[in-house]
Amino acid sequence: MSSNFNYFYPLSLHHEESTTPLPPRFHFWLATIGPAPDPYVGAWDYELFNLPQGIPTGTITITGADGDYMIQSENTRGVVEWNDVAIEDGELVSAHFDYNGTRVDVRGTFEDDTLNGNMSAQGYTFRMEAKK
């Protein structure tokens, strides 16, 4: 029984004239090397608590990398782009968006697949929890 598996030769591991193929388990190891995924990027399902009209829910989507992030939130009322987003060392240190002419500031802490924080507007603060 012959194998049709095509071996490749990384120049950093083999001399150009090498004819010895890498063992298959080594190929798997090479395929799994790479940068870890950005822990902030992705879709986060959120809930806001202590609002007079109930518990609004929606999705926060974070895109970007290495300190250059963009965030938008979406719920039954539409999509909102966030401004001046800054994420540093597991903290959403600044972000804000406009909701019906009112500035809403957002702060929070990332821990594993959870973002806990607050949204504040016009002197009121509402607890927010998001899960990835």
N, C-alpha and C positions, 0 to 999 in steps of 0.2 A: 504494500500500500504506500503510495508516494504522496507527499504533501505538496500543495501548491502555495505554501506560505512564502511570501517574498520577504527576505531579510533586508535590513538596511544597515549601513555602516556609518555611524556618527564619526566624523573625522577626529573629534577630540578623544575618542576612545580606541580607534583602530588606525593603524598605519594605512596609507592609501593603497598599498599593494596587498593588504590582508585578504585572505579568501575564507577566513573562518567566520561563519555567521554567528550572530549573537543568539544565545538560547532564548526561546519564546518567553520565559518568565521575566527575562531582562527587558524585553519589549514592553511588557505590561508596566514594569517599574518606570521606564522612561515616559510612558504615556501619562502617568499620574503625577509627574513632576510639573510644577507650575505655581504661579502665585495663588495664594488663598483668595477666595472670593471676597469682595468688599462686604463687610458685615452690615453696612447701612443700605446698600442698593437693593431695591426690590419693592414689592407691594406689601403694605402694612394695613391690616384692617383695624380701624380705630372706633372708639366709643368716647363720647363726651359725657361727663356726669355733672349733676347738680344744675342743669338748665331748667328753667321754668316750664318749657314745652316738651319735656321728656328727655330721652337719651338718644341724641343723634348718632348715627353710624355712617361709615363710609370707608374709603380707601385713600391712603396716602401713598404716593409713588415717588420713590427717591431714585434719581439717576445721577450719573457722573462718577468721579473717582478722585482719590488723593486730595481731598479738601476742596474740590470744585464740584459742588453738588447743586442739583436743581430738584425742587419738590413741587408737586401739585397734589391737590386733594380733590376727591370726587365724592359726591353724595347725591341724593335725590334732587337737589337744587342745582346741580351742575358741577363744572370743573373750575377750580380756582388755582392760579399760579402763585406760588410763594416767592417773596423777595428777600434779598440780603441773607441768604441761607449760609450759616456757618456751623459746621460739625467738626469738633475737635476732641480727641481723646475720649470718645464715648459720650460726649455731650452735644446736644443740639443747643448751642450757645446763643444763636440768634436766628430768627426767621419771622416774617410777618406777611400778612396778606390783607387785602381789602374785601370787606363783606358789607355790601349795601352802603358804601361810603364810610364805613367804620374800619379803622385799623385794628387788626387782631394780631397780637404778639404771641409767639409760640416759643416755649423752652422745654427741654426734656433731657432725660438720661436713657441711653441705650444700655441694655443688659441682656446678652444673648439675643433671643428673638423677641424681645419686648422693649417698647419705648414707653416710658412713663413720664408725663409732663403736665403742663398747664397751657391753656389758651386764655389770654387776658384781653379784655376790651372795655373801655369806658369805666374803669375802676372795678370791674367784676372779673373774677378768675374762676375758670372751670377746669376740673381735672380731666386729663386725657390719658387713655391707655390704648396702645396699638400693639398688635401682634403680627409677626411676619408669617 
